[in-house]
Amino acid sequence: MLEAFLASAIAMATPLLLAALGELIVERAGVINIGIEGAMLAGAFAGVAVAHATGGALAGVAAAIGAGVAINAVFAFVAINLAVNQVVAGTAIDLLAAGVTGVLYQRVYGATGRAFTVAPMRSIALGPLARLPLIGRALFDQPALVYLAFALVPAVAWMIGRSRFGLSLRAAGERPEAADALGLGVYRLRWIALLASGVLSGLGGAYLTLAYADTFVEGISAGRGYVALAVVIVGRWNAWGVAAAALMFGGAIALQFVLQAAATALPYQLFLALPYLLTVAVLALAGGRADAPSALGEPYVRP
């Protein structure tokens, strides 16, 4: 039971971690991307549609990345170049993605959405580590996207905290006017951050349909993009904190399955709401914007 719970927690944490790492990069550059939900949803649909058409999961992953980048490019143009309110622009992107994926799904697979499945991404067992008791299957017998998600944590932490590009990125999020005066190019930095986030959000969507569910249903992202926003806040805009928060929320999602399987007298809707109740509770306890970039969410217009 414990091994199954740990495996489920890792599985649930993976798309959150991928999306949240992308959002961390974006917010360090001073942008709030509410449209992360839409990018995940677009990636999920594009990934499974291409994988279903070609029979190749790798092609599906590439399509998911392309869809996530395309969605974020639209958001970048509206929010950065046109200086539209970022929350409004992101919300519009989410609605657009939900509508487009729903229409395309019904158009391609029938008016009511014909159920279909694709060959799942295979798990990669890491030799003797995968046979360790309790933690073996959970940590060392997972699809490649799981290993990639957790390998990105130290990479993103180093990039933001120690690289020259990370320093420029943080300058764009803290003092964009000063960063532009130094010739760093705030628009360029924010565009790069959003395109990188599109890659990671698309991978998060691909994981949902190609490695977890092996199919697509409308709204399959189920608010995970919004939870990823909370993960960044709870993680205090730090890659290691984001990883810990993603695991916590992944555990909460996995716990709801355990509680439903326990067949208690409580209504199952209460268990479905558990991750979102946790999101609200943790945000209330975490509170404030003390560690947030000072220019976060503020449109920047180049003088």
C-alpha positions in Angstrom: 0.0 0.0 0.0 2.8 2.5 0.9 4.8 1.7 -2.2 1.7 2.2 -4.4 1.0 5.5 -2.6 4.6 6.8 -3.1 4.4 5.8 -6.8 1.1 7.6 -7.2 2.5 10.7 -5.4 5.5 10.9 -7.7 3.2 10.5 -10.7 0.9 13.2 -9.5 3.8 15.5 -8.6 5.5 15.3 -12.0 3.2 17.4 -14.2 3.0 20.0 -11.4 6.7 20.1 -11.1 7.3 20.6 -14.8 4.7 23.3 -15.0 5.9 25.0 -11.8 9.5 25.1 -12.8 8.5 26.8 -16.0 6.4 29.3 -14.0 9.3 29.9 -11.7 11.5 31.0 -14.6 8.7 33.2 -15.9 8.0 34.8 -12.5 11.6 35.4 -11.9 11.5 37.5 -15.0 8.6 39.5 -13.6 5.6 37.9 -15.4 2.6 36.1 -14.0 1.5 33.5 -16.5 -2.0 32.4 -15.5 -2.2 30.8 -19.0 0.0 27.9 -17.8 -3.2 25.9 -17.5 -4.0 26.5 -21.2 -0.5 25.6 -22.2 -0.7 22.3 -20.3 -4.1 21.5 -21.9 -2.9 22.3 -25.4 0.2 20.2 -24.8 -1.9 17.3 -23.5 -4.2 17.3 -26.6 -1.5 17.9 -29.2 0.7 15.1 -27.6 -1.9 12.5 -27.6 -3.4 13.4 -31.0 0.0 13.2 -32.7 0.9 10.0 -30.8 -2.4 8.5 -31.8 -1.9 9.4 -35.5 1.7 8.3 -35.7 1.9 5.6 -33.1 5.0 7.2 -31.7 5.2 8.7 -28.2 8.3 10.7 -29.1 6.4 12.5 -31.9 3.6 13.2 -29.4 6.1 14.7 -26.9 7.5 17.0 -29.6 4.0 18.1 -30.6 3.1 18.8 -27.0 6.2 21.0 -26.7 5.3 22.8 -29.9 1.7 23.4 -28.6 2.9 24.7 -25.2 5.4 27.1 -26.9 2.8 28.3 -29.4 0.3 29.1 -26.5 3.0 30.9 -24.6 4.1 32.8 -27.6 0.6 34.2 -28.0 0.6 35.2 -24.3 4.0 36.8 -24.6 3.0 39.0 -27.5 -0.1 40.2 -25.8 1.3 40.6 -22.3 4.8 41.8 -23.1 4.7 43.6 -26.5 1.1 45.0 -26.0 1.5 45.4 -22.2 -2.0 43.9 -21.6 -2.8 43.1 -18.0 -1.1 39.7 -17.4 -3.9 38.1 -15.4 -6.5 39.1 -17.9 -4.4 37.8 -20.8 -3.6 34.6 -19.1 -7.2 33.9 -18.2 -8.2 34.5 -21.9 -5.5 32.1 -23.0 -6.9 29.4 -20.6 -10.4 29.9 -22.0 -9.0 29.8 -25.6 -7.1 26.6 -25.0 -10.1 24.9 -23.3 -12.4 25.9 -26.2 -10.0 25.0 -29.0 -9.0 21.6 -27.6 -12.6 20.8 -26.9 -13.7 21.6 -30.4 -10.8 19.8 -32.0 -11.3 16.7 -29.9 -15.0 16.5 -30.9 -14.1 17.3 -34.5 -11.5 14.6 -34.8 -12.9 11.9 -32.6 -16.6 12.4 -33.0 -19.4 14.8 -31.7 -19.4 13.1 -28.3 -15.7 12.4 -28.2 -14.9 8.8 -29.1 -12.8 7.2 -26.4 -9.4 6.1 -27.5 -6.1 5.1 -26.0 -2.4 5.4 -27.1 0.5 3.2 -26.2 1.8 4.5 -22.9 5.4 5.7 -22.4 7.4 2.8 -21.0 8.8 2.9 -17.5 12.6 2.8 -17.3 13.8 0.6 -14.4 17.1 1.7 -13.0 18.6 -1.7 -12.3 18.9 -2.8 -8.7 17.6 0.5 -7.5 14.2 -0.4 -8.9 14.1 -3.5 -6.7 14.6 -1.6 -3.4 11.8 -2.2 -0.9 9.1 0.5 -0.6 10.9 3.2 -2.6 12.2 1.1 -5.6 9.2 1.3 -7.9 8.2 4.8 -6.8 11.6 6.4 -7.4 13.5 4.2 -9.9 10.9 2.6 -12.2 9.2 5.6 -13.9 8.8 7.0 -17.4 11.6 9.2 -18.7 9.6 12.4 -18.2 9.6 11.8 -14.4 13.4 11.5 -14.3 13.6 14.6 -16.5 11.3 16.6 -14.2 13.4 16.0 -11.1 16.7 16.3 -13.0 15.6 19.8 -14.0 15.4 21.0 -10.4 19.1 21.4 -9.8 19.6 22.7 -13.3 17.0 25.4 -12.9 18.3 26.2 -9.4 21.8 26.7 -10.8 20.6 28.7 -13.8 18.6 31.1 -11.7 20.9 31.5 -8.8 24.4 31.2 -10.4 24.4 31.8 -14.1 24.8 35.2 -15.8 21.6 34.6 -17.7 19.8 33.9 -14.3 21.2 37.2 -13.0 19.8 39.0 -16.0 16.5 37.3 -15.6 16.2 38.3 -11.9 17.1 41.8 -12.8 14.2 41.9 -15.3 11.9 40.8 -12.5 13.2 43.1 -9.9 14.1 46.4 -11.7 13.2 46.2 -15.4 14.0 49.8 -16.0 17.5 49.4 -14.7 17.9 46.2 -16.6 17.0 47.9 -19.8 19.3 50.8 -19.1 22.1 48.3 -18.8 21.2 46.8 -22.2 19.9 43.5 -20.9 16.8 43.6 -23.0 13.8 43.1 -20.7 11.4 42.1 -23.6 13.9 39.6 -24.9 14.5 38.0 -21.4 10.8 37.8 -20.8 10.1 36.2 -24.2 12.8 33.6 -23.6 11.4 32.8 -20.1 7.9 32.4 -21.5 9.1 30.2 -24.4 11.1 28.0 -21.9 8.0 27.8 -19.7 6.0 26.7 -22.8 8.4 23.8 -23.3 8.0 22.7 -19.7 4.2 23.2 -19.6 3.9 21.2 -22.8 5.9 18.4 -21.3 3.6 18.5 -18.3 0.6 18.1 -20.5 2.3 15.3 -22.5 3.0 13.5 -19.3 -0.8 13.5 -18.4 -1.9 12.0 -21.7 1.2 9.9 -22.8 2.5 8.6 -19.5 -0.3 8.7 -17.0 -3.8 8.5 -18.6 -2.9 7.2 -22.1 -5.9 9.1 -23.5 -7.5 12.5 -23.6 -10.6 13.9 -22.1 -11.8 17.5 -22.2 -10.2 19.5 -19.4 -7.8 16.8 -18.5 -5.4 19.3 -16.9 -8.1 19.7 -14.2 -6.7 22.9 -12.7 -3.1 21.6 -12.4 -1.8 24.8 -14.0 -3.4 26.9 -11.2 -2.0 24.5 -8.6 1.4 25.0 -10.2 1.0 28.7 -9.6 0.5 27.9 -5.9 3.4 25.6 -5.9 5.7 28.4 -7.0 4.4 30.6 -4.2 4.6 27.9 -1.5 8.1 27.1 -2.8 9.1 30.8 -2.2 10.3 31.2 -5.8 13.1 28.7 -5.3 13.6 25.6 -7.4 14.2 23.3 -4.4 11.2 24.7 -2.6 9.1 24.3 -5.7 10.2 20.6 -5.9 9.2 20.1 -2.2 5.9 21.8 -2.7 5.1 19.8 -5.9 5.7 16.6 -3.9 3.4 17.8 -1.2 0.6 18.6 -3.6 1.3 15.4 -5.5 0.9 13.5 -2.2 -2.4 15.2 -1.5 -3.7 14.2 -4.9 -2.6 10.6 -4.4 -4.1 10.6 -0.9 -7.5 11.3 -2.4 -7.4 8.1 -4.4 -6.4 6.1 -1.2 -9.3 7.6 0.7 -11.8 6.9 -2.1 -10.6 3.3 -2.2 -11.0 3.0 1.5 -14.8 3.1 0.9 -15.6 5.4 3.9 -19.1 6.8 4.5 -17.9 10.3 3.5 -19.0 11.6 0.1 -16.3 11.1 -2.6 -16.6 14.7 -3.6 -14.9 15.7 -0.4 -11.9 13.6 -1.4 -11.8 15.1 -4.9 -11.7 18.6 -3.3 -8.8 17.7 -1.0 -5.9 19.0 -3.2 -7.7 22.3 -3.9 -8.6 22.7 -0.2 -4.9 22.1 0.6 -4.0 24.7 -2.0 -6.1 27.4 -0.4 -5.0 26.4 3.1 -1.3 26.4 2.3 -1.5 29.7 0.4 -3.3 31.3 3.4 -0.6 30.0 5.7 2.3 30.9 3.4 0.8 34.4 2.8 2.2 37.5 1.3 4.6 38.3 -1.5 7.6 38.7 0.7 9.9 36.7 -1.6 8.3 37.5 -4.9 10.2 39.6 -7.5 9.3 43.2 -6.9 8.1 43.9 -10.4 6.0 40.7 -10.6 2.9 41.1 -12.7 3.6 44.7 -13.6 3.5 45.4 -17.4 6.7 47.0 -18.6 6.7 49.6 -21.4 10.1 50.4 -22.8 10.7 54.2 -22.7 
